[in-house]
Amino acid sequence: MLRLNSGLYQSASRRISLTPLIDVVFILLVFFMLETSFRNEGGIELSGAAGGGSPASARALVVEVFDTHSIWLDGIRMPFVDWQQADGGISGPAELRSAPGIPIQHIVTTMDTLHDKGATTVRLGEARGFGQ
């Protein structure tokens, strides 16, 4: 007859402690909190366009976008790609007016180009003659 020694076969009813896991999670949390750097990303200041002929808007370069292929700079139309590649700089603020239906990405690209060309601030507005 075979005898089983009860000491050799112990049940696997041990409880796994979660304390080390919680400790590791808190250590990782503290590590990532300390290693995160809060830096000021580059950007461009945006403000709403003033209605009427305020003195600030008289000095601003007026940029109007009616489609994705051309751009109007102070009433002069030119192809958008040519304007992006041109070497002319902008000194001071700009007022970007767009027609309804212009894709947001195109407006953002226009704002980035204005920023790259030296615009200090960009005021957003709606192109005249729309939304009336």
Secondary structure, DSSP 8 states (H G I E B T S, - for coil): -----TTT---S-----SHHHHHHHHHHHHHHHHH---------EEEE--SS--HHHHHSEEEEESSSSEEEETTEEEEHHHHHH------EEEEEEE-TT--HHHHHHHHHHHHHTTEEEEEEEE-TTS--
